[in-house]
Amino acid sequence: MYDLKIAVILGSTRPGRNGKAVADWVVDRSGARAGVEYELVDLADYPLPHLDEAMPPAMGQYQGEHTKAWAAKIAGFDGYIFVTPEYNHSTSAVLKNAIDYLYGEWNNKAAAFVSYGSLGGARAIEHLRTVASELQLAHVRQQLSFSLFTDFENFSVFKPGEQHDAAATTLFDQLESWTRALKTVRV
């Protein structure tokens, strides 16, 4: 039995995307964690049009079936790991759009960030931290940033350096701790 359920949200839907291998690596590393279930949530499985709800997400009055399905999926988790590419000094449009669709489902939960890009995707994470704060989504300090130059062979085959294993353990420790603490706020 798991006392925590954490989504690993894959924030890229591009053909040939590098993010799937990164997200799979995160899920694989989380497999030995006690009392926590990590689940891959691929945005490719939740095709959301550009935000098309008439009411602001904070109202929670979703009309579209795609929004209701997305809200139901996200509401079932206690915490999140966002796996994001860096596009033009920010996160992907598809991830930002998916986040913007909801509000209450994110509130009083914890998040961590994993990025990849030419500079490790650090700028994408910085933008996501600002967005997360507005959504009352507490984000942990530890992050994972993978460089297309050093953690990918030929910019496409994911081969992360061993130094990322210790950082991943710290990320999981922080996220699980905060997720457990915030669960008491929501009860």
Secondary structure, DSSP 8 states (H G I E B T S, - for coil): --SEEEEEEE----TT-SHHHHHHHHHHHHTT-TTEEEEEEEGGGS---S---SS-GGG----SHHHHHHHHHHHT-SEEEEEEE-BTTB--HHHHHHHHT-STTTTTEEEEEEEEETTTTHHHHHHHHHHHHHTTEEEEEEEEEEETTTSEETTTEE---THHHHHHHHHHHHHHHHHHHHHHHH-
